Amino acid sequence: MKLENKVVIVTGAVGGIGGEIVKRFVAEGARVLAVDLDQAKVEALADTYGEQVLGVATDVTEYAQVEAMVEKAVDHFGTLDVIVNNAGIGTPKMLLDHDPVDDFDIVTGVNQKGVYHGILAAGRKLRDLGKPGAILNTSSVYGQMASEMTFTYNVSKAAVDMMTKCAALELAPHNIRVCAVAPGRVDTPLLRQYEALGLWDHIRREQMRSTFTQPAEIAAVFAFLASDDANCINGTTVCAEDGFVNFKYPLLPEE
Ligand SMILES: NC(=O)c1ccc[n+]([C@@H]2O[C@H](COP(=O)([O-])OP(=O)(O)OC[C@H]3O[C@@H](n4cnc5c(N)ncnc54)[C@H](O)[C@@H]3O)[C@@H](O)[C@H]2O)c1
């Protein structure tokens, strides 16, 4: 098993992608601190796995909570090897409809500052433990391109890509790798918001293979990056977007 004896923190663990990361990492032998906003939900998730998973409520927008989350992983499992900063939010909204008081800060607070908090708290702990580690961040293909209704989301994910590079450079002397994964469109509650907008079939047709990526496929990429097999991959964002950035709308009608 690729992740045997590794202790891993996964944020956004109750969500579509996070839930599959927990499942895959457990199957690969890891012990996992599963983290999300709601204590009852993370506990219910952990209960389905037994002793290999502990559920802890943490709001990643609060540094003190993120620091406590990292301490909890070490207290409970004895060490830390990997963190997956995966929690993220986004609500489709046109830029000119933004509430300038809230809209920017709410999204960047989770997607950007939340990842920053995870990098900082886990980076400090891994340094203090004096062992190699991996910090993995969930970015998005939208960090590399413009799209309508997702202004703050794209800005925050571009920041994740840059934080990944800068952190990798500064943490390299401690033998800590920092990488990100940029999914395209993954069938989770986050993406299903487009269903309510009547855009589900439209965005499905924008996919090169007319289908969405499954959360388990993204979890498989994270499992590889968390493993020692990925030792030469550092400071980069791995595209897991099924070709989306290199593809333009289909011109021809569907057969
Ligand atoms: N679904 C997609 O198409 C897609 C594409 C690219 C990137 N992503 C990214 O993947 C990650 C996971 O998204 P998902 O699609 O599984 O969405 P999801 O909504 O199913 O899961 C997100 C989880 O994050 C949690 N969360 C939100 N705010 C939090 C906070 N402040 N502290 C802790 N947890 C918090 C939520 O409770 C939820 O369980 C996100 O970073 C998202 O931006 C998703």
The ligand as a Gaussian input file, in Angstrom:
#p B3LYP/6-31G(d) Opt

LIG

0 1
 N      -16.190000      20.010000      -7.964000
 C      -15.436000      20.586000      -8.882000
 O      -15.785000      20.624000     -10.071000
 C      -14.104000      21.176000      -8.489000
 C      -13.237000      21.551000      -9.520000
 C      -12.002000      22.102000      -9.185000
 C      -11.639000      22.256000      -7.863000
 N      -12.509000      21.873000      -6.878000
 C      -12.072000      22.066000      -5.494000
 O      -12.134000      20.844000      -4.800000
 C      -12.252000      21.108000      -3.396000
 C      -13.375000      20.265000      -2.838000
 O      -14.582000      20.679000      -3.445000
 P      -15.821000      19.697000      -3.719000
 O      -16.127000      19.788000      -5.159000
 O      -15.590000      18.386000      -3.085000
 O      -16.964000      20.541000      -2.979000
 P      -17.904000      20.158000      -1.762000
 O      -18.790000      21.329000      -1.590000
 O      -18.513000      18.818000      -1.973000
 O      -16.885000      20.036000      -0.527000
 C      -16.244000      21.133000       0.057000
 C      -16.138000      20.880000       1.553000
 O      -15.388000      21.943000       2.162000
 C      -16.003000      22.222000       3.398000
 N      -15.692000      23.583000       3.851000
 C      -16.193000      24.743000       3.365000
 N      -15.739000      25.782000       4.066000
 C      -14.930000      25.263000       5.024000
 C      -14.177000      25.850000       6.081000
 N      -14.173000      27.188000       6.287000
 N      -13.446000      25.040000       6.882000
 C      -13.465000      23.702000       6.685000
 N      -14.162000      23.093000       5.715000
 C      -14.890000      23.868000       4.886000
 C      -17.497000      22.045000       3.156000
 O      -18.226000      21.880000       4.341000
 C      -17.512000      20.830000       2.252000
 O      -17.659000      19.622000       2.964000
 C      -12.490000      22.614000      -3.272000
 O      -11.265000      23.259000      -2.934000
 C      -12.927000      23.016000      -4.663000
 O      -12.668000      24.361000      -4.941000
 C      -13.722000      21.329000      -7.159000

